[in-house]
Amino acid sequence: MSNGVRVAVIKGDGIGVDVTEATLAVVDAALAKTGAAPLVYDPIQSGAGYFRDTGVDIEPGGEKRAGEADAIFLGAIGLPSVRHADGTEISPHLRLRDRFGLYAGVRPVRAYPNAPQRLADPRAAGIDMVILRESTEGLFYSAAAHGRSDIRGDEEVRDTLRITRKTTEKLHHFGFRLAERRKARGKPGKLTCVDKANVFASMAFFRKIFDEIAPEYPGVEVGYNYVDAQALDLVRQPWAFDVMVMENMFGDILSDLAGGLVGGMGMASCAEIGDDIGLFQPAHGSAPDIMGQDKANPLAAILSGALMLDYLAEKTNEPGLGDAAGLIDQAVEKGFEANRLRPMEFGGDMGTKAVTETVLEFL
């Protein structure tokens, strides 16, 4: 590992800059604590602000450099005031997903002590689940960034929902392996297939592939839910679920709903993993209204940094990186337990810097 583990860093727009800087400080401190070699960062300019200033959404050669790194860390991209001529927002990250085949969108959802609980039921304190969202096809196959919509004048637009066997097999294998790993750590290790197989042939195909793969993982309990019933169950009994695997658009919607159960998007970490590279980012937007004001909750980004270290530990066979990921997770957990993490997002008194300093202290 002489030349170091390389991470492409796209700070992006708005609070993306603030939360990325917070994350890198915490990642560096955790690595120093475990004695692992520091990561090598390659900063890449990209985002809506960069587009406004230059007319392109990522610096020349930036996409290629991102793909050559061991992982990509992204702060947040988008400014509501900066749009393409068709009204859609600047979204180079969707292109990165597509280009590098980042099919496995991993969205952990976990309740922390002293963080807001939106559900009155005491069982909500134990919410600990993962939404696994396919991230390259489904309805997002037609995302405007890809130019695949069938636009018929000003009268009609048709978007295609695409499900392929190749990607769906990889996704389901990923889901079963994730459930196995969680079971080994004392979690239920149950995998629920979330679809709309009763209405759409594409979704029946998605479920059929799930059923073909399930026998290869006899230790994993399986379940099924239509997406509308799953939305209901996430409010009614979220503690009944462990890992849920689903199409892209369904995952986009349900992961935000699930995030709301455990405080908000400021806690929503995210990994998007392909065969060769992973991209890690907080699931929240760029919130330009609070950028640079020391108000953003950096914990979603910091927890995404821990997901990145976990991924890199497996990819590079460097267990020290995994140890550093564990330290970050513990620091956040202990900070909440001691009621020392009180982000403004939850009505607390701590901005980005104070939250970051407290996590560093608990490291």
C-alpha positions as CSV (number, residue, x, y, z in Angstrom):
1,M,0.0,0.0,0.0
2,S,3.0,2.2,-0.5
3,N,1.3,4.7,-2.8
4,G,-1.7,4.8,-0.4
5,V,-5.4,4.3,-0.7
6,R,-6.8,7.0,-3.0
7,V,-10.1,8.7,-2.5
8,A,-11.6,11.2,-5.1
9,V,-13.2,14.0,-3.1
10,I,-16.1,16.1,-4.6
11,K,-17.2,18.6,-2.0
12,G,-19.9,19.9,-4.4
13,D,-22.3,22.6,-3.5
14,G,-23.9,24.3,-0.4
15,I,-23.4,22.4,2.8
16,G,-21.6,19.7,0.8
17,V,-18.4,21.7,1.4
18,D,-19.0,22.0,5.2
19,V,-19.9,18.3,5.8
20,T,-17.1,17.0,3.6
21,E,-14.5,18.9,5.5
22,A,-16.0,17.6,8.8
23,T,-15.9,14.0,7.5
24,L,-12.3,14.1,6.3
25,A,-11.2,15.5,9.7
26,V,-13.0,12.6,11.5
27,V,-11.7,9.9,9.0
28,D,-8.1,11.2,9.4
29,A,-8.4,11.2,13.2
30,A,-9.8,7.7,13.3
31,L,-7.1,6.3,11.0
32,A,-4.4,8.0,13.1
33,K,-5.9,6.4,16.2
34,T,-5.8,2.9,14.7
35,G,-2.3,3.5,13.3
36,A,-3.5,2.9,9.7
37,A,-1.9,4.9,6.9
38,P,-3.7,8.1,6.0
39,L,-5.8,8.2,2.8
40,V,-4.6,10.1,-0.2
41,Y,-7.2,12.7,-1.3
42,D,-7.7,13.8,-4.9
43,P,-10.0,16.9,-4.9
44,I,-12.3,17.2,-8.0
45,Q,-14.3,20.3,-8.9
46,S,-17.9,19.5,-9.7
47,G,-21.4,20.6,-9.1
48,A,-24.0,23.3,-9.9
49,G,-21.8,26.2,-8.8
50,Y,-19.0,24.9,-11.0
51,F,-21.5,24.5,-13.9
52,R,-22.7,28.1,-13.4
53,D,-19.1,29.4,-13.5
54,T,-17.8,27.2,-16.3
55,G,-20.7,25.7,-18.3
56,V,-19.6,22.1,-17.4
57,D,-20.7,20.1,-14.3
58,I,-17.3,18.4,-13.6
59,E,-13.8,19.6,-14.2
60,P,-12.1,18.2,-17.4
61,G,-10.8,14.7,-16.8
62,G,-12.6,14.6,-13.4
63,E,-14.9,11.7,-14.2
64,K,-11.9,9.6,-15.3
65,R,-9.9,10.5,-12.2
66,A,-12.8,9.6,-10.0
67,G,-13.0,6.1,-11.5
68,E,-9.3,5.6,-11.0
69,A,-9.5,6.2,-7.2
70,D,-10.3,3.4,-4.7
71,A,-13.4,5.2,-3.6
72,I,-15.3,8.5,-4.2
73,F,-16.6,10.7,-1.5
74,L,-19.2,13.3,-2.4
75,G,-20.6,16.1,-0.2
76,A,-23.8,17.2,-2.0
77,I,-24.6,18.5,-5.5
78,G,-27.3,21.0,-6.6
79,L,-28.4,24.6,-6.3
80,P,-32.1,25.2,-7.0
81,S,-31.3,28.4,-8.8
82,V,-29.0,26.7,-11.3
83,R,-30.7,24.5,-13.8
84,H,-30.5,23.1,-17.3
85,A,-32.6,24.5,-20.1
86,D,-35.2,21.7,-19.5
87,G,-35.7,22.7,-15.9
88,T,-33.8,19.8,-14.3
89,E,-31.0,20.2,-11.8
90,I,-27.3,19.7,-12.3
91,S,-26.6,16.0,-11.5
92,P,-23.2,14.7,-12.5
93,H,-23.4,12.2,-9.7
94,L,-26.2,10.4,-11.6
95,R,-23.7,10.0,-14.5
96,L,-21.0,8.7,-12.2
97,R,-23.6,6.1,-10.9
98,D,-24.3,5.1,-14.5
99,R,-20.8,5.1,-15.8
100,F,-19.3,3.1,-12.9
101,G,-22.3,0.8,-12.5
102,L,-22.9,1.7,-8.8
103,Y,-25.9,-0.6,-8.5
104,A,-26.0,-1.2,-4.8
105,G,-27.4,1.8,-2.9
106,V,-27.0,1.1,0.8
107,R,-29.0,3.3,3.1
108,P,-28.7,2.4,6.8
109,V,-31.5,3.6,9.0
110,R,-30.8,3.6,12.7
111,A,-32.3,5.2,15.8
112,Y,-29.8,6.8,18.3
113,P,-30.5,7.5,21.9
114,N,-31.5,11.2,22.6
115,A,-32.1,11.8,18.9
116,P,-35.7,12.6,18.0
117,Q,-38.1,9.7,17.7
118,R,-41.1,10.4,15.5
119,L,-43.0,7.3,16.6
120,A,-44.5,7.1,20.0
121,D,-44.1,3.3,20.3
122,P,-41.1,2.5,22.6
123,R,-40.0,-0.2,20.0
124,A,-39.0,2.7,17.7
125,A,-35.9,3.2,19.9
126,G,-34.6,0.0,18.4
127,I,-35.0,0.8,14.7
128,D,-32.0,-0.6,12.9
129,M,-32.4,-1.5,9.3
130,V,-31.0,-1.1,5.8
131,I,-32.8,0.0,2.6
132,L,-30.9,-1.5,-0.4
133,R,-31.8,0.5,-3.4
134,E,-30.8,-0.5,-6.9
135,S,-29.1,2.7,-8.2
136,T,-28.5,2.4,-11.9
137,E,-31.7,1.4,-13.6
138,G,-35.4,1.1,-12.6
139,L,-37.2,4.3,-13.3
140,F,-34.0,6.3,-12.9
141,Y,-32.8,4.7,-16.1
142,S,-34.8,7.5,-17.7
143,A,-33.4,10.3,-15.4
144,A,-33.0,13.5,-17.4
145,A,-29.2,13.4,-17.0
146,H,-29.1,10.3,-19.3
147,G,-31.3,11.9,-22.1
148,R,-33.4,8.7,-22.5
149,S,-36.9,10.2,-22.2
150,D,-39.4,9.9,-25.0
151,I,-40.5,13.6,-25.3
152,R,-43.4,14.1,-27.7
153,G,-43.6,17.8,-28.2
154,D,-45.4,19.6,-25.4
155,E,-48.1,17.0,-25.2
156,E,-46.6,13.8,-23.7
157,V,-43.4,12.5,-22.0
158,R,-42.7,8.7,-21.6
159,D,-40.1,7.5,-19.2
160,T,-39.0,3.8,-19.2
161,L,-38.6,1.7,-16.1
162,R,-35.8,-0.8,-16.9
163,I,-35.0,-4.0,-14.9
164,T,-32.2,-6.3,-16.3
165,R,-31.3,-9.7,-15.1
166,K,-27.6,-8.9,-14.9
167,T,-27.9,-6.0,-12.5
168,T,-30.8,-7.5,-10.5
169,E,-28.9,-10.7,-9.8
170,K,-25.9,-8.7,-8.5
171,L,-28.3,-6.6,-6.4
172,H,-30.0,-9.6,-4.8
173,H,-26.7,-11.4,-4.1
174,F,-25.5,-8.2,-2.5
175,G,-28.7,-8.1,-0.4
176,F,-28.4,-11.7,0.8
177,R,-24.7,-11.3,1.7
178,L,-25.5,-8.1,3.6
179,A,-28.3,-9.9,5.5
180,E,-25.8,-12.7,6.3
181,R,-23.2,-10.2,7.6
182,R,-25.8,-8.5,9.8
183,K,-27.0,-11.9,11.1
184,A,-23.4,-12.7,12.1
185,R,-23.4,-9.4,14.1
186,G,-26.5,-10.4,16.0
187,K,-29.1,-8.6,13.9
188,P,-32.2,-10.5,12.5
189,G,-30.6,-11.0,9.0
190,K,-33.9,-11.0,7.2
191,L,-34.2,-9.8,3.6
192,T,-37.5,-8.4,2.4
193,C,-38.1,-8.1,-1.4
194,V,-40.1,-4.8,-1.9
195,D,-41.8,-4.5,-5.3
196,K,-45.0,-4.0,-7.2
197,A,-45.1,-7.5,-8.7
198,N,-48.9,-7.6,-8.6
199,V,-49.1,-4.9,-11.3
200,F,-45.9,-4.6,-13.3
201,A,-44.2,-7.3,-15.4
202,S,-40.8,-5.6,-14.6
203,M,-41.5,-6.0,-10.9
204,A,-42.7,-9.6,-11.2
205,F,-39.3,-10.2,-13.0
206,F,-37.5,-8.5,-10.1
207,R,-39.2,-10.8,-7.6
208,K,-38.7,-13.9,-9.8
209,I,-34.9,-13.3,-9.8
210,F,-35.0,-12.8,-6.0
211,D,-36.7,-16.2,-5.7
212,E,-34.1,-17.9,-7.9
213,I,-31.3,-16.6,-5.8
214,A,-32.8,-17.1,-2.3
215,P,-32.0,-20.9,-2.1
216,E,-28.3,-20.1,-2.3
217,Y,-28.6,-18.4,1.1
218,P,-30.5,-20.9,3.3
219,G,-29.6,-19.1,6.5
220,V,-31.4,-15.9,5.5
221,E,-35.1,-15.5,6.3
222,V,-36.9,-13.9,3.4
223,G,-40.0,-11.7,3.2
224,Y,-42.1,-9.9,0.6
225,N,-43.9,-6.6,0.6
226,Y,-45.6,-4.5,-2.1
227,V,-44.1,-1.0,-2.0
228,D,-47.4,0.7,-0.9
229,A,-47.8,-1.8,2.0
230,Q,-44.1,-1.3,2.8
231,A,-44.6,2.5,3.1
232,L,-47.5,1.8,5.6
233,D,-45.3,-0.7,7.5
234,L,-42.4,1.7,7.8
235,V,-44.7,3.9,9.9
236,R,-46.7,1.0,11.5
237,Q,-43.9,-1.4,12.5
238,P,-40.5,-0.4,11.1
239,W,-38.8,-2.6,13.8
240,A,-40.1,-5.7,12.0
241,F,-37.6,-5.2,9.1
242,D,-33.9,-5.7,8.7
243,V,-32.7,-5.4,5.1
244,M,-35.2,-4.4,2.3
245,V,-34.2,-4.7,-1.4
246,M,-36.0,-2.6,-4.0
247,E,-36.0,-0.8,-7.3
248,N,-34.4,2.6,-7.7
249,M,-37.4,5.0,-7.4
250,F,-39.0,3.0,-4.6
251,G,-35.7,3.2,-2.7
252,D,-35.4,6.9,-3.4
253,I,-38.8,7.5,-1.7
254,L,-38.8,4.9,1.1
255,S,-35.2,5.8,2.2
256,D,-36.3,9.4,2.9
257,L,-39.4,8.2,4.7
258,A,-37.2,5.9,6.8
259,G,-34.8,8.7,7.5
260,G,-37.6,10.7,8.9
261,L,-38.3,8.0,11.5
262,V,-34.9,8.4,13.1
263,G,-34.5,12.2,13.1
264,G,-34.1,13.4,9.6
265,M,-31.8,13.4,6.5
266,G,-28.9,14.8,8.6
267,M,-28.5,11.3,9.9
268,A,-28.9,9.5,6.5
269,S,-25.7,8.0,5.4
270,C,-25.3,6.3,2.0
271,A,-23.0,4.0,0.0
272,E,-23.4,3.3,-3.7
273,I,-21.3,0.3,-4.6
274,G,-20.4,-1.3,-7.9
275,D,-18.1,-4.1,-9.0
276,D,-15.0,-1.9,-9.1
277,I,-15.6,1.3,-7.0
278,G,-17.9,2.7,-4.3
279,L,-19.2,6.2,-4.0
280,F,-20.1,7.5,-0.5
281,Q,-22.3,10.5,0.3
282,P,-24.8,11.8,2.8
283,A,-28.3,11.2,1.4
284,H,-29.3,14.8,2.1
285,G,-29.2,17.7,-0.4
286,S,-27.0,20.8,-0.6
287,A,-29.3,23.0,1.6
288,P,-27.8,26.3,0.1
289,D,-30.0,28.3,2.5
290,I,-27.7,27.3,5.4
291,M,-24.4,26.9,3.6
292,G,-21.4,28.4,5.4
293,Q,-23.5,29.3,8.5
294,D,-22.2,26.4,10.7
295,K,-25.7,25.0,11.0
296,A,-25.6,21.8,9.0
297,N,-25.6,18.4,10.7
298,P,-22.5,16.6,9.5
299,L,-23.4,13.2,11.0
300,A,-24.8,11.7,7.8
301,A,-21.6,12.6,6.0
302,I,-19.4,11.3,8.9
303,L,-21.3,8.0,9.0
304,S,-20.9,7.8,5.2
305,G,-17.2,8.2,5.8
306,A,-17.3,5.2,8.2
307,L,-19.1,3.2,5.4
308,M,-16.3,4.2,3.1
309,L,-13.6,3.0,5.5
310,D,-15.5,-0.3,5.9
311,Y,-15.6,-0.7,2.1
312,L,-12.0,0.2,1.7
313,A,-10.9,-2.3,4.4
314,E,-12.5,-5.1,2.4
315,K,-11.3,-3.9,-0.9
316,T,-7.6,-3.3,0.1
317,N,-7.4,-6.0,2.7
318,E,-6.3,-3.4,5.3
319,P,-8.1,-4.3,8.6
320,G,-7.0,-1.0,10.2
321,L,-9.4,0.8,7.9
322,G,-12.3,-1.3,9.2
323,D,-11.2,-0.7,12.8
324,A,-11.3,3.1,12.1
325,A,-14.8,2.7,10.7
326,G,-15.8,1.0,14.0
327,L,-14.3,3.8,16.0
328,I,-16.4,6.4,14.2
329,D,-19.6,4.5,14.6
330,Q,-18.9,4.0,18.3
331,A,-18.0,7.7,18.8
332,V,-21.4,8.8,17.3
333,E,-23.2,6.2,19.4
334,K,-21.5,7.2,22.6
335,G,-21.9,10.9,21.8
336,F,-25.7,10.5,21.6
337,E,-25.8,8.2,24.7
338,A,-24.1,10.9,26.7
339,N,-26.4,13.6,25.2
340,R,-23.4,15.4,24.0
341,L,-24.4,15.4,20.3
342,R,-27.2,17.9,19.9
343,P,-27.4,19.0,16.2
344,M,-29.4,22.1,15.3
345,E,-31.3,20.0,12.9
346,F,-33.0,18.4,15.9
347,G,-33.6,21.7,17.6
348,G,-30.3,21.3,19.5
349,D,-27.6,24.0,20.2
350,M,-24.7,22.5,18.1
351,G,-23.6,23.5,14.6
352,T,-21.4,21.7,12.2
353,K,-18.1,22.6,14.0
354,A,-19.3,21.7,17.5
355,V,-20.8,18.3,16.4
356,T,-17.5,17.5,14.6
357,E,-15.4,18.5,17.6
358,T,-17.5,16.3,19.8
359,V,-17.2,13.3,17.6
360,L,-13.4,13.9,17.5
361,E,-13.4,14.0,21.3
362,F,-15.3,10.7,21.5
363,L,-12.8,9.1,19.1
